[in-house]
């Protein structure tokens, strides 16, 4: 049975800035602290956190939503890709980011903790500078 994660966080930048950083290799690496090769095109592939996570863009809603296939090196070859939907919304001078990570195979690590520690925490530090 597949698992899902839902998370929300606020960042002290606008939705456009956060959306753009997510899809820019240099900015993605700076905001997370891990090596990143990303694409800003539908069908474009990405590799982040030094190749630990890979996938491709399946939907891009300018400044509002990114939907990607997603898998880590801990997925078995027989596991289907999971899906990641990241939504960006301007709220009171900040960006509210909503993350929905679905179809995570059983037996995987605690990706909720991973999202918080390896994305949200460094992103908040990066965007507060």
N, C-alpha and C positions, 0 to 999 in steps of 0.2 A: 504494500500500500504506500502511495506517495504522500509526502508531507508538504506543508505550506508554512510560510512565515509572513507576517504582516508587521511592518515597522513604520513609525513616523518620527520625523525630526525637523527642527527648524534651524535655518542657517541665516546669518546676517548679511545675505546678498540677495539680489533679485533672482527670479526664476530663470531669466535669460542667461545670467552669469553661471549659475550652477549647471543648467542644461548644456551650455557650451563647453564648460570644463569637463563634463562627463564624456563628451565626444571628441576631445582633443588630447592626443597622446601626451604631450608635454604637461598640460594642465592636470590631466587625470593622475599622472605620476606625482606631480607636486602635491595634489590635495590628499593623496592616499599614502604616499611614501613608498610605493611599489612600482617597479617597472611596468609601463603600459604602452601597448600599441593598439590604438582604437581607430574606428572609422566613423565618419558622420554621414554615411550613406546607407540606405536600406539594402540589405544583403551583404553589407560590409562586415568583415570578421574582426574580432578583437581578441587580444591576449593581455591579461592584467595580472598583477602580483607575480611577476617573474615567470609567467606561463602557468601558474597554478589554476587560473580560471580562463576559459576560452568560450567563444560563442560567436553569434552573429546578430546583427540588427534586423528585426523583422517588422518593426513599425517605429517611425519617428514623427511625433507631433511637435512641430516647432515650439520650443520653449515650454512645452506642457507635458510631454510623455515620451518615454523610451521603452520599447519592448524588445527583449533580446532572448535568444536561446542562451543557455548558461550551463556549463559543466565544469567541475573541478577535476584535478588529476586523481582524486579519490573515487570518482565514479568508475564502475566497471565498464568494460567495452559494451556489455549487453544492456546497460542502463540507458534509457532514452534521455535526451537533454531535458533539463528543467527549464522553466520559463521565468524571466524576471521582467516585471513591469515597474517602472519608476515614474512617478508623477510629480510634477513641479507646479506649485501654486503660490503666487504672491499674496502674502497676508501681513498686513500691518508693517510694511517696510522690510519684511523678511521673506524667505522662501520656505514654504512648508513642503517637505519631501515625503512622499508616501511610497513605500516599497512593498511590493507583493511578489514573493518568490514561491512559485508553485512547482509541483511535480518533482519534488526532491525525493530521491530513492531512499527507502528504509536503510538504516545502518550508516548513514552519513554523519559527519561531525556536527557539532552545534553551530550551524551557519548563522543563527540569530546572533550569537555571541560574536561570531566573525564579522558580521555586518557592523555591529556596534563598535568593536575594537579596531577593525582594520579599515573601516570606511567612515562612520559617523564621527568618531572621536578625532581622528586626524583632520577630517574635513572641517570640523568646527574650529580647530586650532588654526588651520590654514586660512580660512575665510575671516577669522577675527583679527588677523595681522594687519 
